[in-house]
Amino acid sequence: MIDPRFLRLLRCPASGATLSAGHEALETADHRHVYPVSAEGIPMFASALLTEDARRQQVHYDRVAAQYLTNLTYPHTQEYMRFLDMALLRSAELLSLNTTAEICCGSAEGVALLKERIGTGVGVDISAAMLSAARKHHPEDRFLFVQGDATRLPLASDSFDSVVMLGGIHHVNDRKALFREIQRILKPGGRFLFREPVSDFFLWRLLRAVIYKVSPSLDAATERPLIYKETTEPLTSAGMRLIDWRTFGFLGYCFLMNSDVLVFNRLFRFMPGIRPLTRMMCALDNLTIHIPGMSRMGLIVIGIAEKP
């Protein structure tokens, strides 16, 4: 069943009560709330109390999970992601990762990047298909993956040194509820590291407005890239302060990192020399973002917020 060290980190999302391990399930002491545990050892907290956004995302990502995971195997995707991963790792140097939660973890990209520094890790996602992939990729007993709603986390308050989200915030319309939950589960002094699509540049807003409506791989009703001013206010009202905000990616990212929505992009994997070409585009994008006045015009933001 569930390792006892994880039970202290889990809570009933309906009542906030502690949980104990029953027969193939987790349950509250009064037995009013019972949550099954899958054969893979994944507690399933999403059988009830789902918000409408979470329910839509559950259906959507269970449907597109296979293609999403395939996209990550393309050589141009891997090369651009390596550039973004190095930037994330530099930001992660500012975090204590002893006890870490990855929210909207998908296949656990955050765990994959940071696992050498993570002591105990819990990944939360709404998609059972994505969680199965995460469990397969990270079978170590110091990681637990659970199904749950990001705005009603089945996690204990003041319990995590760090929270990580990679591409999850833009799937949550109720950012205030999301940030309140993250603030709740962080220890005082804990930090929240995120990497998300951002649309402060008007051109990206226009392009995404079109792409989100025509692509079957995206759900326009529950996907909204970040905007600086729209992000700082709910973070502050949730009791956190933004301490870092840096954008990355420009035209190279636009063409090389959208194989889920730009079908022709998938053909790049057959192009000779695509890996060095992608590295060259990463460097060019990086130069563009460092032009005076362009620092917030990138397509991706890496940020850190802190709970005082």
C-alpha positions as a Python dict, from the first residue, in 0.01 Angstrom:
ca = {
    (1, 'M'): (0, 0, 0),
    (2, 'I'): (116, 353, 77),
    (3, 'D'): (446, 412, 255),
    (4, 'P'): (371, 563, 601),
    (5, 'R'): (600, 859, 531),
    (6, 'F'): (357, 970, 260),
    (7, 'L'): (50, 940, 481),
    (8, 'R'): (166, 1241, 683),
    (9, 'L'): (174, 1442, 358),
    (10, 'L'): (-174, 1341, 239),
    (11, 'R'): (-510, 1479, 345),
    (12, 'C'): (-871, 1418, 253),
    (13, 'P'): (-954, 1687, -8),
    (14, 'A'): (-1315, 1700, 114),
    (15, 'S'): (-1253, 1752, 486),
    (16, 'G'): (-881, 1811, 533),
    (17, 'A'): (-871, 1514, 771),
    (18, 'T'): (-576, 1279, 800),
    (19, 'L'): (-590, 948, 618),
    (20, 'S'): (-508, 591, 710),
    (21, 'A'): (-440, 292, 488),
    (22, 'G'): (-733, 53, 463),
    (23, 'H'): (-784, -243, 233),
    (24, 'E'): (-672, -117, -110),
    (25, 'A'): (-787, 233, -14),
    (26, 'L'): (-718, 540, 196),
    (27, 'E'): (-984, 654, 435),
    (28, 'T'): (-1059, 907, 706),
    (29, 'A'): (-1093, 792, 1066),
    (30, 'D'): (-1473, 827, 1057),
    (31, 'H'): (-1487, 620, 733),
    (32, 'R'): (-1694, 892, 564),
    (33, 'H'): (-1441, 943, 288),
    (34, 'V'): (-1274, 648, 116),
    (35, 'Y'): (-1033, 680, -176),
    (36, 'P'): (-925, 376, -381),
    (37, 'V'): (-561, 306, -459),
    (38, 'S'): (-487, 170, -807),
    (39, 'A'): (-286, -144, -875),
    (40, 'E'): (6, 89, -957),
    (41, 'G'): (-12, 240, -607),
    (42, 'I'): (-178, 567, -716),
    (43, 'P'): (-435, 707, -470),
    (44, 'M'): (-740, 825, -665),
    (45, 'F'): (-871, 1143, -504),
    (46, 'A'): (-1056, 1267, -812),
    (47, 'S'): (-1368, 1052, -791),
    (48, 'A'): (-1562, 1342, -638),
    (49, 'L'): (-1539, 1717, -570),
    (50, 'L'): (-1388, 1789, -911),
    (51, 'T'): (-1427, 2141, -1044),
    (52, 'E'): (-1564, 2168, -1398),
    (53, 'D'): (-1221, 2277, -1527),
    (54, 'A'): (-1057, 1972, -1370),
    (55, 'R'): (-1320, 1739, -1514),
    (56, 'R'): (-1267, 1879, -1863),
    (57, 'Q'): (-891, 1848, -1831),
    (58, 'Q'): (-924, 1491, -1706),
    (59, 'V'): (-1113, 1390, -2020),
    (60, 'H'): (-892, 1597, -2248),
    (61, 'Y'): (-555, 1473, -2122),
    (62, 'D'): (-657, 1112, -2094),
    (63, 'R'): (-744, 1144, -2465),
    (64, 'V'): (-425, 1319, -2585),
    (65, 'A'): (-175, 1160, -2344),
    (66, 'A'): (-26, 918, -2600),
    (67, 'Q'): (39, 1189, -2861),
    (68, 'Y'): (171, 1430, -2599),
    (69, 'L'): (426, 1175, -2481),
    (70, 'T'): (523, 1098, -2840),
    (71, 'N'): (586, 1469, -2907),
    (72, 'L'): (846, 1469, -2631),
    (73, 'T'): (1053, 1212, -2821),
    (74, 'Y'): (1115, 1427, -3130),
    (75, 'P'): (1481, 1538, -3162),
    (76, 'H'): (1400, 1908, -3211),
    (77, 'T'): (1165, 1901, -2912),
    (78, 'Q'): (1432, 1732, -2701),
    (79, 'E'): (1697, 1987, -2800),
    (80, 'Y'): (1481, 2291, -2726),
    (81, 'M'): (1361, 2135, -2402),
    (82, 'R'): (1723, 2079, -2300),
    (83, 'F'): (1782, 2454, -2336),
    (84, 'L'): (1473, 2532, -2125),
    (85, 'D'): (1563, 2263, -1873),
    (86, 'M'): (1907, 2416, -1816),
    (87, 'A'): (1740, 2751, -1748),
    (88, 'L'): (1501, 2585, -1503),
    (89, 'L'): (1784, 2406, -1323),
    (90, 'R'): (1962, 2738, -1271),
    (91, 'S'): (1647, 2877, -1109),
    (92, 'A'): (1604, 2559, -902),
    (93, 'E'): (1938, 2625, -734),
    (94, 'L'): (1746, 2877, -520),
    (95, 'L'): (1515, 2604, -383),
    (96, 'S'): (1530, 2349, -104),
    (97, 'L'): (1390, 2027, -253),
    (98, 'N'): (1395, 1796, 47),
    (99, 'T'): (1015, 1757, 36),
    (100, 'T'): (873, 1859, -301),
    (101, 'A'): (530, 1853, -464),
    (102, 'E'): (487, 1868, -841),
    (103, 'I'): (137, 1990, -925),
    (104, 'C'): (-24, 1907, -1262),
    (105, 'C'): (275, 1678, -1294),
    (106, 'G'): (172, 1494, -1610),
    (107, 'S'): (445, 1241, -1678),
    (108, 'A'): (654, 1404, -1401),
    (109, 'E'): (893, 1619, -1604),
    (110, 'G'): (980, 1817, -1290),
    (111, 'V'): (1068, 1503, -1097),
    (112, 'A'): (1280, 1384, -1389),
    (113, 'L'): (1480, 1708, -1388),
    (114, 'L'): (1522, 1748, -1014),
    (115, 'K'): (1513, 1392, -882),
    (116, 'E'): (1877, 1384, -773),
    (117, 'R'): (1802, 1664, -525),
    (118, 'I'): (1453, 1559, -416),
    (119, 'G'): (1434, 1371, -88),
    (120, 'T'): (1060, 1291, -91),
    (121, 'G'): (840, 1383, -386),
    (122, 'V'): (465, 1380, -447),
    (123, 'G'): (320, 1435, -794),
    (124, 'V'): (-44, 1536, -840),
    (125, 'D'): (-236, 1526, -1168),
    (126, 'I'): (-593, 1484, -1284),
    (127, 'S'): (-512, 1238, -1565),
    (128, 'A'): (-481, 871, -1473),
    (129, 'A'): (-303, 804, -1804),
    (130, 'M'): (-36, 1066, -1731),
    (131, 'L'): (8, 937, -1376),
    (132, 'S'): (62, 585, -1506),
    (133, 'A'): (341, 719, -1726),
    (134, 'A'): (489, 906, -1430),
    (135, 'R'): (486, 595, -1212),
    (136, 'K'): (647, 390, -1489),
    (137, 'H'): (926, 646, -1538),
    (138, 'H'): (985, 697, -1164),
    (139, 'P'): (931, 372, -972),
    (140, 'E'): (1155, 475, -680),
    (141, 'D'): (984, 446, -341),
    (142, 'R'): (1067, 807, -251),
    (143, 'F'): (811, 926, -508),
    (144, 'L'): (433, 901, -482),
    (145, 'F'): (188, 999, -755),
    (146, 'V'): (-175, 1080, -675),
    (147, 'Q'): (-480, 1176, -876),
    (148, 'G'): (-630, 1504, -761),
    (149, 'D'): (-766, 1849, -846),
    (150, 'A'): (-503, 2126, -836),
    (151, 'T'): (-752, 2364, -672),
    (152, 'R'): (-839, 2109, -399),
    (153, 'L'): (-508, 1942, -331),
    (154, 'P'): (-511, 1621, -123),
    (155, 'L'): (-197, 1742, 56),
    (156, 'A'): (-123, 1857, 411),
    (157, 'S'): (-74, 2223, 500),
    (158, 'D'): (275, 2362, 574),
    (159, 'S'): (438, 2036, 462),
    (160, 'F'): (647, 2104, 149),
    (161, 'D'): (978, 2284, 107),
    (162, 'S'): (904, 2349, -259),
    (163, 'V'): (624, 2322, -513),
    (164, 'V'): (695, 2285, -884),
    (165, 'M'): (461, 2336, -1181),
    (166, 'L'): (579, 2290, -1540),
    (167, 'G'): (307, 2381, -1786),
    (168, 'G'): (22, 2341, -1539),
    (169, 'I'): (-86, 2690, -1431),
    (170, 'H'): (-221, 2781, -1774),
    (171, 'H'): (-461, 2487, -1753),
    (172, 'V'): (-625, 2626, -1438),
    (173, 'N'): (-873, 2909, -1483),
    (174, 'D'): (-918, 2969, -1110),
    (175, 'R'): (-566, 3092, -1042),
    (176, 'K'): (-662, 3239, -704),
    (177, 'A'): (-775, 2899, -578),
    (178, 'L'): (-466, 2732, -723),
    (179, 'F'): (-223, 2978, -563),
    (180, 'R'): (-406, 2962, -229),
    (181, 'E'): (-361, 2585, -230),
    (182, 'I'): (7, 2612, -316),
    (183, 'Q'): (58, 2870, -41),
    (184, 'R'): (-127, 2642, 201),
    (185, 'I'): (90, 2335, 144),
    (186, 'L'): (422, 2524, 143),
    (187, 'K'): (621, 2556, 463),
    (188, 'P'): (701, 2914, 573),
    (189, 'G'): (993, 3022, 357),
    (190, 'G'): (904, 2759, 96),
    (191, 'R'): (923, 2843, -271),
    (192, 'F'): (709, 2785, -578),
    (193, 'L'): (894, 2728, -907),
    (194, 'F'): (699, 2740, -1234),
    (195, 'R'): (757, 2727, -1608),
    (196, 'E'): (462, 2828, -1824),
    (197, 'P'): (359, 2972, -2160),
    (198, 'V'): (330, 3350, -2135),
    (199, 'S'): (157, 3603, -2364),
    (200, 'D'): (270, 3950, -2265),
    (201, 'F'): (374, 4012, -2628),
    (202, 'F'): (68, 4100, -2841),
    (203, 'L'): (185, 3881, -3133),
    (204, 'W'): (178, 3567, -2918),
    (205, 'R'): (-171, 3655, -2792),
    (206, 'L'): (-298, 3683, -3150),
    (207, 'L'): (-136, 3359, -3266),
    (208, 'R'): (-254, 3164, -2964),
    (209, 'A'): (-609, 3298, -2998),
    (210, 'V'): (-623, 3131, -3338),
    (211, 'I'): (-431, 2814, -3254),
    (212, 'Y'): (-628, 2739, -2938),
    (213, 'K'): (-953, 2747, -3133),
    (214, 'V'): (-850, 2527, -3425),
    (215, 'S'): (-625, 2265, -3265),
    (216, 'P'): (-787, 1942, -3140),
    (217, 'S'): (-488, 1895, -2907),
    (218, 'L'): (-579, 2205, -2704),
    (219, 'D'): (-883, 2299, -2498),
    (220, 'A'): (-948, 2672, -2533),
    (221, 'A'): (-1202, 2664, -2247),
    (222, 'T'): (-945, 2566, -1986),
    (223, 'E'): (-610, 2683, -2127),
    (224, 'R'): (-492, 3042, -2080),
    (225, 'P'): (-123, 3143, -2098),
    (226, 'L'): (8, 3365, -1821),
    (227, 'I'): (27, 3744, -1833),
    (228, 'Y'): (255, 3918, -1585),
    (229, 'K'): (-4, 4152, -1429),
    (230, 'E'): (-270, 3880, -1417),
    (231, 'T'): (-27, 3651, -1233),
    (232, 'T'): (122, 3883, -972),
    (233, 'E'): (-214, 3989, -826),
    (234, 'P'): (-349, 3641, -735),
    (235, 'L'): (-4, 3535, -613),
    (236, 'T'): (5, 3834, -378),
    (237, 'S'): (-353, 3787, -260),
    (238, 'A'): (-272, 3422, -186),
    (239, 'G'): (6, 3534, 48),
    (240, 'M'): (311, 3482, -172),
    (241, 'R'): (556, 3725, -327),
    (242, 'L'): (706, 3696, -673),
    (243, 'I'): (1086, 3703, -654),
    (244, 'D'): (1183, 3608, -1011),
    (245, 'W'): (1023, 3629, -1359),
    (246, 'R'): (1227, 3560, -1672),
    (247, 'T'): (1103, 3481, -2022),
    (248, 'F'): (1257, 3254, -2286),
    (249, 'G'): (1188, 3150, -2643),
    (250, 'F'): (1093, 3347, -2950),
    (251, 'L'): (1051, 3249, -3318),
    (252, 'G'): (1260, 2934, -3278),
    (253, 'Y'): (1035, 2814, -2998),
    (254, 'C'): (727, 2908, -3199),
    (255, 'F'): (820, 2676, -3488),
    (256, 'L'): (1014, 2400, -3312),
    (257, 'M'): (813, 2343, -2993),
    (258, 'N'): (452, 2314, -3110),
    (259, 'S'): (428, 1967, -3260),
    (260, 'D'): (101, 1915, -3075),
    (261, 'V'): (-67, 2198, -3269),
    (262, 'L'): (151, 2252, -3580),
    (263, 'V'): (131, 1914, -3750),
    (264, 'F'): (402, 2000, -4005),
    (265, 'N'): (638, 2045, -3708),
    (266, 'R'): (645, 1667, -3665),
    (267, 'L'): (822, 1633, -4002),
    (268, 'F'): (1125, 1818, -3861),
    (269, 'R'): (1234, 1495, -3695),
    (270, 'F'): (1330, 1363, -4039),
    (271, 'M'): (1536, 1670, -4132),
    (272, 'P'): (1914, 1612, -4142),
    (273, 'G'): (2095, 1829, -3893),
    (274, 'I'): (1780, 1923, -3702),
    (275, 'R'): (1954, 1899, -3363),
    (276, 'P'): (2232, 2155, -3437),
    (277, 'L'): (1977, 2375, -3615),
    (278, 'T'): (1758, 2369, -3304),
    (279, 'R'): (2054, 2460, -3083),
    (280, 'M'): (2128, 2752, -3315),
    (281, 'M'): (1767, 2870, -3289),
    (282, 'C'): (1784, 2846, -2910),
    (283, 'A'): (2087, 3075, -2913),
    (284, 'L'): (1916, 3318, -3151),
    (285, 'D'): (1601, 3327, -2936),
    (286, 'N'): (1816, 3390, -2630),
    (287, 'L'): (1986, 3685, -2801),
    (288, 'T'): (1647, 3827, -2903),
    (289, 'I'): (1510, 3816, -2550),
    (290, 'H'): (1817, 4002, -2423),
    (291, 'I'): (1763, 4297, -2658),
    (292, 'P'): (1667, 4601, -2446),
    (293, 'G'): (1289, 4618, -2408),
    (294, 'M'): (1237, 4251, -2505),
    (295, 'S'): (1295, 4083, -2170),
    (296, 'R'): (925, 4007, -2116),
    (297, 'M'): (843, 3924, -2478),
    (298, 'G'): (930, 3554, -2471),
    (299, 'L'): (687, 3265, -2513),
    (300, 'I'): (782, 3087, -2189),
    (301, 'V'): (831, 3225, -1839),
    (302, 'I'): (1030, 3072, -1554),
    (303, 'G'): (936, 3225, -1222),
    (304, 'I'): (974, 3181, -848),
    (305, 'A'): (736, 3289, -574),
    (306, 'E'): (796, 3259, -200),
    (307, 'K'): (574, 3205, 102),
    (308, 'P'): (704, 3446, 370),
}
